[in-house]
């Protein structure tokens, strides 16, 4: 018979086929589309053998709808969102790193509301025991025992606000897999590892291609741990369907773009042991799939509430705060970025500020500014932190951010390491309160030129107060000069709330940009 393993990953609460930038936009993704594909694939596969369906993590945060449920809806209860996901016949669910963004109490409520069995072997309590769900599950279907192991990227602690992960330990996914795969192998005919993490090496050459050691461990897991029959991955938002060390693996993109599908052709040997005689992997696109009626029904009223909330005017602009080219906006300061910096500095009482243009869907604020503008430009629910740093810290951070750029024939381009294996535009920061130049012609680590504060060169031992989002404040994005021990204050709300509050006090704002930084290619 044939065993089919279906999976979604990194749906991030995107139920409808929209990125919320333009009202009424219909795009080729969304849980409502993915649900249709899953139901079709489940029905077709059941004629050939058992089906196991996995939700592979990062479902609780990411979209304006998910934010509305967690932060705006008076109940602040994940049940409305979980009810939508419960319309899909998942067997198991894995936790992603973004599941912790709204705190452990909210996550625990989501787990209680989930119909699927939550699996997590490597997020441990203070005693070293699995804290969320069970480490693995043995599913018996059609006389076949299928063992499913759940793993989460260990790097959660690198990014998450400390109060959101208090009392937790994040073990290496490799170490957990090495422990549990042999245990599962003794009980099950087939071992499936489901990992909210990706590959740290190029799948063709085997060369390392990841920045943060330990964030992704899938290559090492498959290379070093025998007994795995299939691997479901995620986290990197890649679209992969391939064999690694002759083991089928998938990664289905994000926002419900596609469904991962692994098939294992099974037989029994002379001793009656189940063996895999053939295997395959593919991605099934959801881009053209009709919207699932059950999902639509579960989400309909909620979607109307979200739409109304997104379109309420919050403030007016004198001038233009939009842009058309995100790459150009990272080289030449825009009024939108300067406004975000002003909000951060005013809120936290900082000398300087840093922020990013988080993805290439951002286009700045339209007039009037609405929550739709805010949520589609500032896509993460992070709050702000105020840090005490030195001039040496600032110089180090600027050199890290300057790595975002590379050059080709004298032209400035994006460093490929920020595109593959995962897009990391959010790790390039622009700074306010200081003046500086990034010279891409210089070697990495020597690119920052003419760095001044109030017209004076910055000394290494100079004390400065900087406003950062909470992801960056704890070193997220490979900024080791920022750390929790340097934090002096934190905001109470998320950045979207902070912007909305600022607009209540400043209902009309000027679109200005002081052009305090430049990015050039100057061989000298």
Secondary structure, 3 states (H helix, E strand, C coil): CEEEEEEECCCCCCCCCCCCCCCCCCCCCCHHHHHHHHHHHHHHHCCCCCEEEEECCCCCCCCHHHHHHHHHCCCCCCHHHHHHHCCCCCCEEECCHHHHCCCHHHHHHHHHHCCCEEECCCEECCCCCECCCECEEEEEECCEEEEEEEEECCCHHHHCCHHHHCCCEECCHHHHHHHHHHHHHHHCCEEEEEEECCCCECCCCCCECCCCCCCCCHHHHHHHCCCCCEEECCCCCCEEEEEECCEEEEEECCCCCEEEEEEEEEEECCCCCEEEEEEEEEEEECCCCCCCHHHHHHHHHHHHHHHHHHCCEEEEEECCEECCCHHHHHHCCCHHHHHHHHHHHHHHCCCEEEEECCCCCCCEECCCEEHHHHHHHCCCCCCEEEEEEEHHHHHHHHHHHHCCEEEECCEEEECHHHCCCCCCHHHCEEEECCEEEEECCCCCCCCEEEEEECCEECCCCCEEEEEEEHHHHCCCCCCCCCCHHHEEEECCCCHHHHHHHHHHHCCEEECCCCCCEEEECCCC
